[in-house]
Amino acid sequence: MRYKSTQQLIDTHNLLLENEDPIEMIEKYFNNISHIHVSENNLLPISNLEFHKKFSKKLKSVEYNGIITYELLPCDNLEYQIKKFKKIYN
């Protein structure tokens, strides 16, 4: 990259909306990624467990140690959803 302080953000929701594979993006741009937003369509609670487990496994395999945030709209079971996110991504 031209600017050493410039990094990329991966947003699973936006990538999936654009028919891009977030796992492929991790493989391709790993060295430039410093922040990841994890979310479902419409910022609803995690429902696609298979995808999130694969994505988390990929992050662990490349030893990603940047920030991972969970984008989620307020919901009735917010505390449970945060625990579920942490269980998958920790």
N, C-alpha and C positions, 0 to 999 in steps of 0.2 A: 504494500500500500504506500501511497505517496506521503501520507501523514501518519507518523508513528502513534499519535494519540487517538487516531480514529479507529473505532471498533464497530462491529456489527451487532445488531439485536435480532434474534430469531423469535418470531411470534407464530406459534403453532396455528392459531385461529386464522390469521391472515394467509399463511402459506397454504393451508388446506382450502380456503376459499378460492385461491388462485390455482388450485389443482397442482400444487407443488408438494413434494415429499419432505417434511421436516427432517427426517432421518438422513436423507440424501444431502440436505443443506448442511447438516452437522458435518458429514463426511467431507463435503466440498470446501466449507469455509471455517472449519474448526479453529484454525490459528487466529482468526480475526473476530471471533465471537466472545463477547464479555457479558452478555445479558440475554436471558431467555424468558419470554412470556409464555406460559402454558395456559391454555383455555380450550373450551369446547365452543361449538357454534352458539351464537347468541349469548355467549358468556354464561352459559348454564353450568350446573355442577358436572364434574367428570362423569361421563357415562361410557365412553369407549375405553374400557380398561385395557383391552388388548393393545391398542395403539400406545397408550401412556406407559404401559409396562415395557414395550419395545423401545420407545423413545428414551425412557429412563435408563434402560440397559445400554443403549448406545452412548448416552452421556457418561455413564460409568466406565464404559470400555475405552473411551478416549480420555478419561480422567479429567473431565470438565470440572472446574472448580470455581466458576463464575457465579453470578447471581441467577437464581430461578425464581420467578414470581408467578403466582397463581391469580389470573384475572377471572373474577367471578362476581356476578351481580348478587346483591343481598338475597338470601333465601331463608326459608324456615329452619333449615338444619345446617346453618353456616359452620358451626363449630365442628360438626361431624365431617363436613366436606373438607375442611382444612386438615383435619386429622388424616383423612383418606389421601389427600394430596401429599402430605408429609410422609406417609407410609410408602407411597409409590416412589417419591423423588429423593428421599433421604438414604 
